[in-house]
Amino acid sequence: MALNFFDQFMSPMFLGIPLMALALTLPWILFPTPSSRWINNRLLTLQGWLINQFTQQLLLPINPQGHKWALMFSSLMIFLLSLNMLGLLPYTFTPTTQLSLNMGLAVPLWLATVIIGMRNQPTHSLGHLLPEGTPAPLIPILIIIETISLFIRPLALGVRLTANLTAGHLLIQLIATAAFVLLPLMPTVALLTTVLLFLLTLLEVAVAMIQAYVFVLLLSLYLQENV
């Protein structure tokens, strides 16, 4: 039996219809919605407290002008976190392993921060392209290097999220396949491999949360430079 480890990253299809839209919509359905009661239940209270703490920590170093992005950052964090965590369940699809989706999130948000900086403080934004005290012969080279580094930012955002999640899923599938194959041959080794698989799964849960936070954190840093 030929096993292709990359089949898990293919976009799911049903009767020729891509289910990517369903995979992106499902996480929002699972979140509890506020009710009309005066006192919320414990789950809603915990959810509101976590979102409040995350937003305060994220926007603490940003000027009040950038606090308009609080809803955007909070929604993006919850969206990425839920997609990453649901993708660790068996027989599920992780949309954030697709580079096209991650670039579709990274490029518009990065471009919005750059446009805000160019509109509100163009001199300060262009000043990032040339460090202060640069020798005259190095000015053209540094401007080119800083411009390239500026345009690489959204690519780094998308590739970082895609690469970390893809590598984690591949490792889990490789170790799970090894444990399944070794079970009838060497049960002791298979048991140790299963323990390793459990520890790796816990690590991937942490990676799924950290990568969602890093994605939003870097966007907030880009915004901080332009407001």
SENUKE-85890 format. One record per residue (C-alpha): residue in one letter; chain; x, z, y. Coordinates in steps of 0.001 Angstrom, whole numbers, plus 500000, padded with zeros to 6 digits. Layout:
<vexses>
<r A | c A | X X | Z Z | Y Y>
...
</vexses>
This chain:
<vexses>
<r M | c A | X 500000 | Z 500000 | Y 500000>
<r A | c A | X 501514 | Z 498912 | Y 503301>
<r L | c A | X 501128 | Z 501549 | Y 505993>
<r N | c A | X 501469 | Z 500644 | Y 509646>
<r F | c A | X 502044 | Z 503748 | Y 511737>
<r F | c A | X 501091 | Z 501945 | Y 514925>
<r D | c A | X 497536 | Z 501136 | Y 513822>
<r Q | c A | X 496385 | Z 504459 | Y 515285>
<r F | c A | X 497203 | Z 503184 | Y 518785>
<r M | c A | X 494969 | Z 500100 | Y 518543>
<r S | c A | X 491866 | Z 500133 | Y 520697>
<r P | c A | X 488854 | Z 500949 | Y 518490>
<r M | c A | X 486353 | Z 498157 | Y 517884>
<r F | c A | X 482817 | Z 498191 | Y 516479>
<r L | c A | X 481184 | Z 494857 | Y 515628>
<r G | c A | X 483693 | Z 493172 | Y 517925>
<r I | c A | X 482840 | Z 495473 | Y 520846>
<r P | c A | X 485719 | Z 497562 | Y 522273>
<r L | c A | X 484947 | Z 501284 | Y 522364>
<r M | c A | X 487464 | Z 502180 | Y 525062>
<r A | c A | X 484682 | Z 502912 | Y 527572>
<r L | c A | X 483047 | Z 505298 | Y 525088>
<r A | c A | X 486367 | Z 507062 | Y 524455>
<r L | c A | X 486814 | Z 507546 | Y 528209>
<r T | c A | X 483255 | Z 508782 | Y 528768>
<r L | c A | X 483019 | Z 511235 | Y 525864>
<r P | c A | X 485197 | Z 514028 | Y 527377>
<r W | c A | X 482887 | Z 514422 | Y 530367>
<r I | c A | X 479893 | Z 514955 | Y 528085>
<r L | c A | X 481604 | Z 517887 | Y 526347>
<r F | c A | X 482117 | Z 519921 | Y 529521>
<r P | c A | X 479421 | Z 522463 | Y 530415>
<r T | c A | X 477412 | Z 521736 | Y 533542>
<r P | c A | X 476250 | Z 524389 | Y 536036>
<r S | c A | X 472674 | Z 525576 | Y 535646>
<r S | c A | X 470118 | Z 526647 | Y 538202>
<r R | c A | X 470482 | Z 530331 | Y 537259>
<r W | c A | X 471949 | Z 532775 | Y 539764>
<r I | c A | X 474526 | Z 534112 | Y 537286>
<r N | c A | X 476582 | Z 531683 | Y 535205>
<r N | c A | X 477560 | Z 532346 | Y 531617>
<r R | c A | X 481095 | Z 533286 | Y 530599>
<r L | c A | X 482153 | Z 529729 | Y 529761>
<r L | c A | X 481166 | Z 528375 | Y 533179>
<r T | c A | X 482790 | Z 531341 | Y 534915>
<r L | c A | X 486046 | Z 530828 | Y 532996>
<r Q | c A | X 485983 | Z 527090 | Y 533703>
<r G | c A | X 485453 | Z 527643 | Y 537424>
<r W | c A | X 488213 | Z 530262 | Y 537592>
<r L | c A | X 490740 | Z 528007 | Y 535833>
<r I | c A | X 489949 | Z 525056 | Y 538097>
<r N | c A | X 490207 | Z 527272 | Y 541168>
<r Q | c A | X 493581 | Z 528693 | Y 540128>
<r F | c A | X 494970 | Z 525267 | Y 539270>
<r T | c A | X 493837 | Z 523778 | Y 542577>
<r Q | c A | X 495308 | Z 526646 | Y 544597>
<r Q | c A | X 498700 | Z 526387 | Y 542871>
<r L | c A | X 498775 | Z 522610 | Y 543196>
<r L | c A | X 497827 | Z 522402 | Y 546870>
<r L | c A | X 499776 | Z 525448 | Y 548050>
<r P | c A | X 502810 | Z 523498 | Y 549392>
<r I | c A | X 500705 | Z 520649 | Y 550818>
<r N | c A | X 499539 | Z 520490 | Y 554426>
<r P | c A | X 495815 | Z 521118 | Y 555063>
<r Q | c A | X 495423 | Z 517396 | Y 555694>
<r G | c A | X 496166 | Z 516761 | Y 552018>
<r H | c A | X 493592 | Z 519272 | Y 550774>
<r K | c A | X 491024 | Z 516461 | Y 550783>
<r W | c A | X 492581 | Z 515413 | Y 547489>
<r A | c A | X 491633 | Z 518686 | Y 545757>
<r L | c A | X 488593 | Z 517201 | Y 543989>
<r M | c A | X 490541 | Z 514118 | Y 542941>
<r F | c A | X 493445 | Z 516116 | Y 541481>
<r S | c A | X 491203 | Z 518622 | Y 539704>
<r S | c A | X 489052 | Z 515893 | Y 538161>
<r L | c A | X 492118 | Z 513918 | Y 537072>
<r M | c A | X 493707 | Z 516999 | Y 535509>
<r I | c A | X 490555 | Z 517839 | Y 533525>
<r F | c A | X 490150 | Z 514198 | Y 532493>
<r L | c A | X 493721 | Z 513762 | Y 531226>
<r L | c A | X 493771 | Z 517186 | Y 529575>
<r S | c A | X 490558 | Z 516545 | Y 527663>
<r L | c A | X 491681 | Z 513060 | Y 526572>
<r N | c A | X 495035 | Z 514356 | Y 525356>
<r M | c A | X 493535 | Z 517313 | Y 523489>
<r L | c A | X 490717 | Z 515337 | Y 521861>
<r G | c A | X 493266 | Z 512768 | Y 520706>
<r L | c A | X 494900 | Z 515405 | Y 518483>
<r L | c A | X 491759 | Z 515698 | Y 516341>
<r P | c A | X 491701 | Z 513714 | Y 513063>
<r Y | c A | X 490167 | Z 510221 | Y 513102>
<r T | c A | X 490111 | Z 510047 | Y 516896>
<r F | c A | X 491608 | Z 507652 | Y 519407>
<r T | c A | X 493799 | Z 508738 | Y 522324>
<r P | c A | X 493235 | Z 506425 | Y 525322>
<r T | c A | X 496239 | Z 507905 | Y 527164>
<r T | c A | X 498600 | Z 506340 | Y 524591>
<r Q | c A | X 497752 | Z 502975 | Y 526191>
<r L | c A | X 500224 | Z 502035 | Y 528918>
<r S | c A | X 497638 | Z 499832 | Y 530626>
<r L | c A | X 495279 | Z 502784 | Y 531139>
<r N | c A | X 498026 | Z 505077 | Y 532430>
<r M | c A | X 499312 | Z 502428 | Y 534813>
<r G | c A | X 495745 | Z 501845 | Y 535960>
<r L | c A | X 495601 | Z 505521 | Y 536936>
<r A | c A | X 499132 | Z 505818 | Y 538338>
<r V | c A | X 499424 | Z 502691 | Y 540498>
<r P | c A | X 496279 | Z 503079 | Y 542671>
<r L | c A | X 496855 | Z 506804 | Y 543271>
<r W | c A | X 500551 | Z 506301 | Y 544098>
<r L | c A | X 499659 | Z 503375 | Y 546359>
<r A | c A | X 497064 | Z 505522 | Y 548131>
<r T | c A | X 499697 | Z 508167 | Y 548945>
<r V | c A | X 502061 | Z 505484 | Y 550289>
<r I | c A | X 499332 | Z 503899 | Y 552423>
<r I | c A | X 498375 | Z 507298 | Y 553848>
<r G | c A | X 501994 | Z 507922 | Y 554809>
<r M | c A | X 502423 | Z 504494 | Y 556392>
<r R | c A | X 499213 | Z 504903 | Y 558373>
<r N | c A | X 499632 | Z 508477 | Y 559583>
<r Q | c A | X 503403 | Z 508795 | Y 560024>
<r P | c A | X 505144 | Z 505445 | Y 559489>
<r T | c A | X 508473 | Z 506571 | Y 560986>
<r H | c A | X 508719 | Z 509566 | Y 558680>
<r S | c A | X 507691 | Z 507563 | Y 555610>
<r L | c A | X 510203 | Z 504794 | Y 556311>
<r G | c A | X 512839 | Z 507458 | Y 556981>
<r H | c A | X 512807 | Z 508319 | Y 553268>
<r L | c A | X 514396 | Z 504947 | Y 552585>
<r L | c A | X 517592 | Z 505904 | Y 554444>
<r P | c A | X 519105 | Z 509411 | Y 554116>
<r E | c A | X 520438 | Z 510960 | Y 557301>
<r G | c A | X 524174 | Z 510568 | Y 557944>
<r T | c A | X 524607 | Z 507484 | Y 555763>
<r P | c A | X 527764 | Z 505435 | Y 556563>
<r A | c A | X 527000 | Z 502064 | Y 558140>
<r P | c A | X 528430 | Z 499895 | Y 555298>
<r L | c A | X 526179 | Z 501642 | Y 552753>
<r I | c A | X 522936 | Z 501296 | Y 554721>
<r P | c A | X 521749 | Z 497974 | Y 553173>
<r I | c A | X 522602 | Z 499096 | Y 549645>
<r L | c A | X 520875 | Z 502466 | Y 550021>
<r I | c A | X 517748 | Z 500892 | Y 551492>
<r I | c A | X 517511 | Z 498577 | Y 548466>
<r I | c A | X 518114 | Z 501458 | Y 546027>
<r E | c A | X 515549 | Z 503737 | Y 547703>
<r T | c A | X 512987 | Z 500919 | Y 547819>
<r I | c A | X 513455 | Z 500250 | Y 544104>
<r S | c A | X 513157 | Z 503974 | Y 543332>
<r L | c A | X 509952 | Z 504090 | Y 545383>
<r F | c A | X 508350 | Z 501266 | Y 543403>
<r I | c A | X 509532 | Z 502721 | Y 540071>
<r R | c A | X 507527 | Z 505914 | Y 540645>
<r P | c A | X 504173 | Z 504662 | Y 539278>
<r L | c A | X 505953 | Z 503022 | Y 536352>
<r A | c A | X 507665 | Z 506327 | Y 535546>
<r L | c A | X 504329 | Z 508147 | Y 535750>
<r G | c A | X 502632 | Z 505821 | Y 533292>
<r V | c A | X 505559 | Z 505425 | Y 530890>
<r R | c A | X 506236 | Z 509191 | Y 530753>
<r L | c A | X 502673 | Z 510003 | Y 529716>
<r T | c A | X 502482 | Z 507118 | Y 527241>
<r A | c A | X 505884 | Z 507749 | Y 525643>
<r N | c A | X 505419 | Z 511497 | Y 525150>
<r L | c A | X 501991 | Z 511198 | Y 523548>
<r T | c A | X 502950 | Z 508183 | Y 521416>
<r A | c A | X 506094 | Z 509897 | Y 520108>
<r G | c A | X 504149 | Z 513051 | Y 519252>
<r H | c A | X 501439 | Z 511174 | Y 517359>
<r L | c A | X 504028 | Z 509170 | Y 515426>
<r L | c A | X 505920 | Z 512324 | Y 514437>
<r I | c A | X 502719 | Z 514000 | Y 513240>
<r Q | c A | X 501769 | Z 510971 | Y 511139>
<r L | c A | X 505280 | Z 510611 | Y 509682>
<r I | c A | X 505507 | Z 514271 | Y 508660>
<r A | c A | X 501935 | Z 514296 | Y 507310>
<r T | c A | X 502678 | Z 511204 | Y 505219>
<r A | c A | X 505897 | Z 512792 | Y 503918>
<r A | c A | X 504042 | Z 515984 | Y 502939>
<r F | c A | X 501368 | Z 513940 | Y 501120>
<r V | c A | X 503946 | Z 511882 | Y 499216>
<r L | c A | X 506135 | Z 514885 | Y 498296>
<r L | c A | X 503247 | Z 517058 | Y 497073>
<r P | c A | X 503180 | Z 515793 | Y 493424>
<r L | c A | X 506981 | Z 515408 | Y 493281>
<r M | c A | X 508359 | Z 518516 | Y 495006>
<r P | c A | X 505609 | Z 521008 | Y 495867>
<r T | c A | X 508007 | Z 523478 | Y 497507>
<r V | c A | X 509417 | Z 520845 | Y 499863>
<r A | c A | X 505901 | Z 519609 | Y 500557>
<r L | c A | X 504833 | Z 523154 | Y 501495>
<r L | c A | X 507771 | Z 523501 | Y 503888>
<r T | c A | X 506910 | Z 520098 | Y 505361>
<r T | c A | X 503312 | Z 521249 | Y 505882>
<r V | c A | X 504535 | Z 524341 | Y 507745>
<r L | c A | X 506689 | Z 522056 | Y 509898>
<r L | c A | X 503630 | Z 519874 | Y 510513>
<r F | c A | X 501629 | Z 522903 | Y 511656>
<r L | c A | X 504377 | Z 523950 | Y 514081>
<r L | c A | X 504665 | Z 520389 | Y 515391>
<r T | c A | X 500916 | Z 520280 | Y 515952>
<r L | c A | X 501143 | Z 523431 | Y 518065>
<r L | c A | X 503977 | Z 521803 | Y 520009>
<r E | c A | X 501883 | Z 518690 | Y 520578>
<r V | c A | X 499032 | Z 520796 | Y 521937>
<r A | c A | X 501469 | Z 522210 | Y 524493>
<r V | c A | X 502824 | Z 518725 | Y 525252>
<r A | c A | X 499294 | Z 517399 | Y 525775>
<r M | c A | X 498601 | Z 520109 | Y 528367>
<r I | c A | X 502010 | Z 519879 | Y 530046>
<r Q | c A | X 501946 | Z 516081 | Y 530387>
<r A | c A | X 498528 | Z 516148 | Y 532040>
<r Y | c A | X 499785 | Z 518805 | Y 534472>
<r V | c A | X 503047 | Z 516923 | Y 535176>
<r F | c A | X 501148 | Z 513703 | Y 535921>
<r V | c A | X 498987 | Z 515405 | Y 538545>
<r L | c A | X 501883 | Z 517533 | Y 539865>
<r L | c A | X 504040 | Z 514480 | Y 540561>
<r L | c A | X 501148 | Z 512797 | Y 542346>
<r S | c A | X 500763 | Z 515894 | Y 544528>
<r L | c A | X 504498 | Z 515777 | Y 545335>
<r Y | c A | X 504180 | Z 512136 | Y 546357>
<r L | c A | X 501251 | Z 513112 | Y 548560>
<r Q | c A | X 503240 | Z 515976 | Y 550056>
<r E | c A | X 505906 | Z 513524 | Y 551235>
<r N | c A | X 503327 | Z 511420 | Y 553090>
<r V | c A | X 501103 | Z 513983 | Y 554835>
</vexses>
